[in-house]
């Protein structure tokens, strides 16, 4: 039984690498940007709000290689999702009457590129 668990753990460990080369980023309340090469895995960021209010989530991204996915989530649901390819600039208004906490996540597979987020 323990051999099977070890085999499963080892298999999962090598299938989920989270490696990024040349990651350069800035993260401040209301703003985050990054450039990267061979981004594999995911990176979570908290939306840092000073009040319980609506906000506009604005982003731009450039992808030159690989895959990149963006998700904006509250504690209770996913607000926005997008598979990114090429160059994109978009925004989404998020109503926040209950003062929920939000985060956004970039998930990538061998991605080269950059993103810029403002809210």
BELWO-V60268 format. One record per helix or strand of 3 or more residues. SS is the DSSP state (H for helix, E for strand). FROM is the first residue (numbers start at 1). TO is the last residue. If there is no record, write none. Layout:
# BELWO-V60268
SS&FROM&TO + SS&FROM&TO
This chain:
# BELWO-V60268
H&2&15 + E&21&28 + E&31&46 + E&55&74 + E&78&94 + E&102&118
